[in-house]
Amino acid sequence: MALPLHSSGSPAAEDTPLLKTEFLSGFARKAANLLAFPTTTELQACWELCRLHNNIGFWVVWLPTAWSIAMVYHAQPELSARDALLRAAIYVPLCFGVKALIMTIDDLLDCDIDVLVERTRNRPLPRGAISLGRAWLFFAMQVALGVYLAFTILSTTALCASMAVWPLYIIYPTCKRWTNLAPVPLGLMFKVGIFMGWSDLSLDGTVPWHVLVPLYLGCCLWTITYETVYQHQDKIDDVKIGINSPALLCREYTIGICTAMALGFLGLLTSGGALNNQGIPFYLGVAIAGIMLLTALLRTDIDIPSECRDFFLLTPLLGQIILVGFVADAVLHRWAEGVAF
C-alpha cells in the first residue's frame, strides 16, 4: 500500500489548508457569538445574576459601612455632615457592585447544583437564559469595573481591607461542597465595610481597630444567624444531592444556636458602640432591633420554608433601625456639644 506523499498535489497537502480554514472559521464564529451584543433575554439574565430584583444583598453590605461612617462622624467633630453623607452615597453603587459580583460568581460556580434545587432551578443559568461562556464574560466585565473603581475611589487603608477579602469571593461559592460553614466567609466579605467606611472618612487617617473589630466579629455572627435560618428552606434538596449547609449542621438545635449567635452580635455591637462613646439613641436602636431579632427568631419554625424566608427578609429593617440609632446619636451629640453639623 502506497503512503500519501506530502507534495503540492497530494490529498494530504490539500486537506491541511482546508482544515486550518475550517478551524479558524469555527473559532471566529465562537468568538463572534461570545462577543455579540446581548439580547433582551440575556440582559434580563444579567439583571437576575446580579440579584438586582432583590436588594437584600445590597443592604447587608451597605448598612455596616454606613454604621461605620456614622461612628466616625460621631467620634470626629471636625467632620461635616456633607462629607459623611457624600461618602455614604458613594458607597451605594460600590456596595451594589460588590453584591452583584458575589451573586454572579455564586451562580457561575453553583449552576450544576442550582438546577437540582427547587428554589434555584429557575435561575438564569439553569434555565438556559444565558450561556456559561457569556455569563463568565459578564463576570469579567464586572471584575474589571470593580477593580478600577476600588483603586480610584477608596483610600489606601480601605482598599487594603477590601483586598483582604477578595479571595473569599471565589472560595465562598465552593464552600457548600466541602463544609457546612459557608456563612462564615460570607460574613467576612460582606461586613468588611465596617473598616472601610471609617478609614475612608477619618481626617487623621487612623482606624480604631479596638472599636471596629468587635463590631466586625459581631456582624459576622449576625450573618451566620440569618443565613443558617435561611438555608433551612433548601435542606431537603441539600440532603438529596449531598450538599452541605449550616442548616444540616445545626438541625433541630438551630434556634438555640442562632439565639446564642444573635446575642453575641448584639453584645459585640454594644461593646463597639461603648468603646466609641455612643449615647442613648444608639443603645435604644440596638435594643429595638435586638428585641425584634430575638422575637422573630424564637417564633420561626425552621420546618416551614415561608417562615425561614420571612425571618431572612427582616434583616434589612433591623440594620436600618440600628443605623437610625447611630445617626440620631451623632446628631444629638453634636447638638448637645454645640458642634456644627
Secondary structure as a PSIPRED ss2 file (coil, helix, strand):
# PSIPRED VFORMAT (PSIPRED V4.0)

   1 M C   1.000  0.000  0.000
   2 A C   1.000  0.000  0.000
   3 L C   1.000  0.000  0.000
   4 P C   1.000  0.000  0.000
   5 L C   1.000  0.000  0.000
   6 H C   1.000  0.000  0.000
   7 S C   1.000  0.000  0.000
   8 S C   1.000  0.000  0.000
   9 G C   1.000  0.000  0.000
  10 S C   1.000  0.000  0.000
  11 P H   0.000  1.000  0.000
  12 A H   0.000  1.000  0.000
  13 A H   0.000  1.000  0.000
  14 E H   0.000  1.000  0.000
  15 D H   0.000  1.000  0.000
  16 T H   0.000  1.000  0.000
  17 P H   0.000  1.000  0.000
  18 L H   0.000  1.000  0.000
  19 L H   0.000  1.000  0.000
  20 K H   0.000  1.000  0.000
  21 T H   0.000  1.000  0.000
  22 E H   0.000  1.000  0.000
  23 F H   0.000  1.000  0.000
  24 L H   0.000  1.000  0.000
  25 S H   0.000  1.000  0.000
  26 G H   0.000  1.000  0.000
  27 F H   0.000  1.000  0.000
  28 A H   0.000  1.000  0.000
  29 R H   0.000  1.000  0.000
  30 K H   0.000  1.000  0.000
  31 A H   0.000  1.000  0.000
  32 A H   0.000  1.000  0.000
  33 N H   0.000  1.000  0.000
  34 L H   0.000  1.000  0.000
  35 L H   0.000  1.000  0.000
  36 A C   1.000  0.000  0.000
  37 F C   1.000  0.000  0.000
  38 P C   1.000  0.000  0.000
  39 T C   1.000  0.000  0.000
  40 T H   0.000  1.000  0.000
  41 T H   0.000  1.000  0.000
  42 E H   0.000  1.000  0.000
  43 L H   0.000  1.000  0.000
  44 Q H   0.000  1.000  0.000
  45 A H   0.000  1.000  0.000
  46 C H   0.000  1.000  0.000
  47 W H   0.000  1.000  0.000
  48 E H   0.000  1.000  0.000
  49 L H   0.000  1.000  0.000
  50 C C   1.000  0.000  0.000
  51 R C   1.000  0.000  0.000
  52 L C   1.000  0.000  0.000
  53 H C   1.000  0.000  0.000
  54 N C   1.000  0.000  0.000
  55 N C   1.000  0.000  0.000
  56 I H   0.000  1.000  0.000
  57 G H   0.000  1.000  0.000
  58 F H   0.000  1.000  0.000
  59 W H   0.000  1.000  0.000
  60 V H   0.000  1.000  0.000
  61 V H   0.000  1.000  0.000
  62 W H   0.000  1.000  0.000
  63 L H   0.000  1.000  0.000
  64 P H   0.000  1.000  0.000
  65 T H   0.000  1.000  0.000
  66 A H   0.000  1.000  0.000
  67 W H   0.000  1.000  0.000
  68 S H   0.000  1.000  0.000
  69 I H   0.000  1.000  0.000
  70 A H   0.000  1.000  0.000
  71 M H   0.000  1.000  0.000
  72 V H   0.000  1.000  0.000
  73 Y H   0.000  1.000  0.000
  74 H H   0.000  1.000  0.000
  75 A H   0.000  1.000  0.000
  76 Q C   1.000  0.000  0.000
  77 P C   1.000  0.000  0.000
  78 E C   1.000  0.000  0.000
  79 L C   1.000  0.000  0.000
  80 S C   1.000  0.000  0.000
  81 A H   0.000  1.000  0.000
  82 R H   0.000  1.000  0.000
  83 D H   0.000  1.000  0.000
  84 A H   0.000  1.000  0.000
  85 L H   0.000  1.000  0.000
  86 L H   0.000  1.000  0.000
  87 R H   0.000  1.000  0.000
  88 A H   0.000  1.000  0.000
  89 A H   0.000  1.000  0.000
  90 I H   0.000  1.000  0.000
  91 Y H   0.000  1.000  0.000
  92 V H   0.000  1.000  0.000
  93 P H   0.000  1.000  0.000
  94 L H   0.000  1.000  0.000
  95 C H   0.000  1.000  0.000
  96 F H   0.000  1.000  0.000
  97 G H   0.000  1.000  0.000
  98 V H   0.000  1.000  0.000
  99 K H   0.000  1.000  0.000
 100 A H   0.000  1.000  0.000
 101 L H   0.000  1.000  0.000
 102 I H   0.000  1.000  0.000
 103 M H   0.000  1.000  0.000
 104 T H   0.000  1.000  0.000
 105 I H   0.000  1.000  0.000
 106 D H   0.000  1.000  0.000
 107 D H   0.000  1.000  0.000
 108 L H   0.000  1.000  0.000
 109 L H   0.000  1.000  0.000
 110 D H   0.000  1.000  0.000
 111 C H   0.000  1.000  0.000
 112 D H   0.000  1.000  0.000
 113 I H   0.000  1.000  0.000
 114 D H   0.000  1.000  0.000
 115 V C   1.000  0.000  0.000
 116 L C   1.000  0.000  0.000
 117 V C   1.000  0.000  0.000
 118 E C   1.000  0.000  0.000
 119 R C   1.000  0.000  0.000
 120 T C   1.000  0.000  0.000
 121 R C   1.000  0.000  0.000
 122 N C   1.000  0.000  0.000
 123 R C   1.000  0.000  0.000
 124 P H   0.000  1.000  0.000
 125 L H   0.000  1.000  0.000
 126 P H   0.000  1.000  0.000
 127 R H   0.000  1.000  0.000
 128 G C   1.000  0.000  0.000
 129 A C   1.000  0.000  0.000
 130 I C   1.000  0.000  0.000
 131 S C   1.000  0.000  0.000
 132 L H   0.000  1.000  0.000
 133 G H   0.000  1.000  0.000
 134 R H   0.000  1.000  0.000
 135 A H   0.000  1.000  0.000
 136 W H   0.000  1.000  0.000
 137 L H   0.000  1.000  0.000
 138 F H   0.000  1.000  0.000
 139 F H   0.000  1.000  0.000
 140 A H   0.000  1.000  0.000
 141 M H   0.000  1.000  0.000
 142 Q H   0.000  1.000  0.000
 143 V H   0.000  1.000  0.000
 144 A H   0.000  1.000  0.000
 145 L H   0.000  1.000  0.000
 146 G H   0.000  1.000  0.000
 147 V H   0.000  1.000  0.000
 148 Y H   0.000  1.000  0.000
 149 L H   0.000  1.000  0.000
 150 A H   0.000  1.000  0.000
 151 F H   0.000  1.000  0.000
 152 T H   0.000  1.000  0.000
 153 I H   0.000  1.000  0.000
 154 L C   1.000  0.000  0.000
 155 S C   1.000  0.000  0.000
 156 T H   0.000  1.000  0.000
 157 T H   0.000  1.000  0.000
 158 A H   0.000  1.000  0.000
 159 L H   0.000  1.000  0.000
 160 C H   0.000  1.000  0.000
 161 A H   0.000  1.000  0.000
 162 S H   0.000  1.000  0.000
 163 M H   0.000  1.000  0.000
 164 A H   0.000  1.000  0.000
 165 V C   1.000  0.000  0.000
 166 W C   1.000  0.000  0.000
 167 P C   1.000  0.000  0.000
 168 L H   0.000  1.000  0.000
 169 Y H   0.000  1.000  0.000
 170 I H   0.000  1.000  0.000
 171 I H   0.000  1.000  0.000
 172 Y H   0.000  1.000  0.000
 173 P H   0.000  1.000  0.000
 174 T H   0.000  1.000  0.000
 175 C H   0.000  1.000  0.000
 176 K H   0.000  1.000  0.000
 177 R H   0.000  1.000  0.000
 178 W C   1.000  0.000  0.000
 179 T C   1.000  0.000  0.000
 180 N C   1.000  0.000  0.000
 181 L C   1.000  0.000  0.000
 182 A C   1.000  0.000  0.000
 183 P H   0.000  1.000  0.000
 184 V H   0.000  1.000  0.000
 185 P H   0.000  1.000  0.000
 186 L H   0.000  1.000  0.000
 187 G H   0.000  1.000  0.000
 188 L H   0.000  1.000  0.000
 189 M H   0.000  1.000  0.000
 190 F H   0.000  1.000  0.000
 191 K C   1.000  0.000  0.000
 192 V C   1.000  0.000  0.000
 193 G H   0.000  1.000  0.000
 194 I H   0.000  1.000  0.000
 195 F H   0.000  1.000  0.000
 196 M H   0.000  1.000  0.000
 197 G H   0.000  1.000  0.000
 198 W H   0.000  1.000  0.000
 199 S H   0.000  1.000  0.000
 200 D H   0.000  1.000  0.000
 201 L H   0.000  1.000  0.000
 202 S C   1.000  0.000  0.000
 203 L C   1.000  0.000  0.000
 204 D C   1.000  0.000  0.000
 205 G C   1.000  0.000  0.000
 206 T C   1.000  0.000  0.000
 207 V C   1.000  0.000  0.000
 208 P C   1.000  0.000  0.000
 209 W H   0.000  1.000  0.000
 210 H H   0.000  1.000  0.000
 211 V H   0.000  1.000  0.000
 212 L H   0.000  1.000  0.000
 213 V H   0.000  1.000  0.000
 214 P H   0.000  1.000  0.000
 215 L H   0.000  1.000  0.000
 216 Y H   0.000  1.000  0.000
 217 L H   0.000  1.000  0.000
 218 G H   0.000  1.000  0.000
 219 C H   0.000  1.000  0.000
 220 C H   0.000  1.000  0.000
 221 L H   0.000  1.000  0.000
 222 W H   0.000  1.000  0.000
 223 T H   0.000  1.000  0.000
 224 I H   0.000  1.000  0.000
 225 T H   0.000  1.000  0.000
 226 Y H   0.000  1.000  0.000
 227 E H   0.000  1.000  0.000
 228 T H   0.000  1.000  0.000
 229 V H   0.000  1.000  0.000
 230 Y H   0.000  1.000  0.000
 231 Q H   0.000  1.000  0.000
 232 H H   0.000  1.000  0.000
 233 Q H   0.000  1.000  0.000
 234 D H   0.000  1.000  0.000
 235 K H   0.000  1.000  0.000
 236 I H   0.000  1.000  0.000
 237 D H   0.000  1.000  0.000
 238 D H   0.000  1.000  0.000
 239 V H   0.000  1.000  0.000
 240 K H   0.000  1.000  0.000
 241 I H   0.000  1.000  0.000
 242 G C   1.000  0.000  0.000
 243 I C   1.000  0.000  0.000
 244 N C   1.000  0.000  0.000
 245 S C   1.000  0.000  0.000
 246 P H   0.000  1.000  0.000
 247 A H   0.000  1.000  0.000
 248 L H   0.000  1.000  0.000
 249 L H   0.000  1.000  0.000
 250 C H   0.000  1.000  0.000
 251 R H   0.000  1.000  0.000
 252 E H   0.000  1.000  0.000
 253 Y H   0.000  1.000  0.000
 254 T H   0.000  1.000  0.000
 255 I H   0.000  1.000  0.000
 256 G H   0.000  1.000  0.000
 257 I H   0.000  1.000  0.000
 258 C H   0.000  1.000  0.000
 259 T H   0.000  1.000  0.000
 260 A H   0.000  1.000  0.000
 261 M H   0.000  1.000  0.000
 262 A H   0.000  1.000  0.000
 263 L H   0.000  1.000  0.000
 264 G H   0.000  1.000  0.000
 265 F H   0.000  1.000  0.000
 266 L H   0.000  1.000  0.000
 267 G H   0.000  1.000  0.000
 268 L H   0.000  1.000  0.000
 269 L H   0.000  1.000  0.000
 270 T H   0.000  1.000  0.000
 271 S H   0.000  1.000  0.000
 272 G H   0.000  1.000  0.000
 273 G H   0.000  1.000  0.000
 274 A H   0.000  1.000  0.000
 275 L H   0.000  1.000  0.000
 276 N C   1.000  0.000  0.000
 277 N C   1.000  0.000  0.000
 278 Q C   1.000  0.000  0.000
 279 G C   1.000  0.000  0.000
 280 I H   0.000  1.000  0.000
 281 P H   0.000  1.000  0.000
 282 F H   0.000  1.000  0.000
 283 Y H   0.000  1.000  0.000
 284 L H   0.000  1.000  0.000
 285 G H   0.000  1.000  0.000
 286 V H   0.000  1.000  0.000
 287 A H   0.000  1.000  0.000
 288 I H   0.000  1.000  0.000
 289 A H   0.000  1.000  0.000
 290 G H   0.000  1.000  0.000
 291 I H   0.000  1.000  0.000
 292 M H   0.000  1.000  0.000
 293 L H   0.000  1.000  0.000
 294 L H   0.000  1.000  0.000
 295 T H   0.000  1.000  0.000
 296 A H   0.000  1.000  0.000
 297 L H   0.000  1.000  0.000
 298 L H   0.000  1.000  0.000
 299 R H   0.000  1.000  0.000
 300 T C   1.000  0.000  0.000
 301 D C   1.000  0.000  0.000
 302 I C   1.000  0.000  0.000
 303 D C   1.000  0.000  0.000
 304 I C   1.000  0.000  0.000
 305 P H   0.000  1.000  0.000
 306 S H   0.000  1.000  0.000
 307 E H   0.000  1.000  0.000
 308 C H   0.000  1.000  0.000
 309 R H   0.000  1.000  0.000
 310 D H   0.000  1.000  0.000
 311 F H   0.000  1.000  0.000
 312 F H   0.000  1.000  0.000
 313 L H   0.000  1.000  0.000
 314 L C   1.000  0.000  0.000
 315 T H   0.000  1.000  0.000
 316 P H   0.000  1.000  0.000
 317 L H   0.000  1.000  0.000
 318 L H   0.000  1.000  0.000
 319 G H   0.000  1.000  0.000
 320 Q H   0.000  1.000  0.000
 321 I H   0.000  1.000  0.000
 322 I H   0.000  1.000  0.000
 323 L H   0.000  1.000  0.000
 324 V H   0.000  1.000  0.000
 325 G H   0.000  1.000  0.000
 326 F H   0.000  1.000  0.000
 327 V H   0.000  1.000  0.000
 328 A H   0.000  1.000  0.000
 329 D H   0.000  1.000  0.000
 330 A H   0.000  1.000  0.000
 331 V H   0.000  1.000  0.000
 332 L H   0.000  1.000  0.000
 333 H H   0.000  1.000  0.000
 334 R H   0.000  1.000  0.000
 335 W H   0.000  1.000  0.000
 336 A H   0.000  1.000  0.000
 337 E H   0.000  1.000  0.000
 338 G C   1.000  0.000  0.000
 339 V C   1.000  0.000  0.000
 340 A C   1.000  0.000  0.000
 341 F C   1.000  0.000  0.000
